[in-house]
């Protein structure tokens, strides 16, 4: 992976962490309300963190696949590779979600919500870049 791509992954990861941190703070603030509807704070926070961890793994995988596809300079290969790797990434995430989400210590819904941080990381990347990495 190129240094520029590694830096972009870092910036997106910071945005994803900020997303999960904000959700974790809200969960802690409103933990009484969460408990009233059946969600304990510990499993929710662990689910958010595991969703973030899954996001980081998926982001690194996407960056590697994108770099490999771009380096090939073959449109058919790039298209086929990205589609196959995307499907593999989704299947692996669903399997991990079922395995970890079946444990009472981890809230599967919170893990899914934490995994949505990939979108937030992409949206927050320009803000993170301007705030922390001015050149």
Secondary structure by P-SEA (a helix, b strand, c coil): ccaaaaaaaaaaaaaaaaaaaaaaaaaaaaaaaaaaacccaaaaaaaaaaaaaaaaaaaaaaaaaaaaaaaaccaaaaaaaaaaaaaaaaaaaaaaaaaaaacccccaaaaaaaacaaaaaaaaaaaaaaccccc
